Amino acid sequence: MVATLGYLIVGGIREAAVYYITPTELKEKGPATTDRAFRLGGMVVNGTRRWDPQTLKLTFRLSDGKEQVAVEYVGSPPDLFKEGSGAIVEGKYVNSLFHADTIMAKHSEEYRPPEKGQASAKDHYRTLVKPPATQP
């Protein structure tokens, strides 16, 4: 029973651990990645983002600094999604085009304190929870 339980746990962890590959790794793998679902990560190339609000079709290119991959997505992009930022897309690579089902925008992990004159989180909180003014 212990061996079976251990096998199930290890198998579950392997399935839950989903990594992404870079555009360079995608190009190196060639036809092995065709029509298989996986994650692709990189930086959104400046000047390549196109979004049609009528059809909700979004196209852009992801790069790792060496290679670029064209990506197509249908839907509204996440709020943090922008050119020059990191993104991970999940979907399939077919005929030199990555058809994304999901976009995960990466945000900066760098914390910057508010600059002089800039409102802090405390100031915003105080504004939100300010008690109502009393009338005379």
Secondary structure, DSSP 8 states (H G I E B T S, - for coil): -HHHHHHHHHHHHHHH---EE-HHHHHHHGGGGBT-EEEEEEEE-TT--EEETTTTEEEEEEE-SS-EEEEEEES---TT--TTSEEEEEEEEETTEEEEEEEEE----------TTS--HHHHHHHHT-------
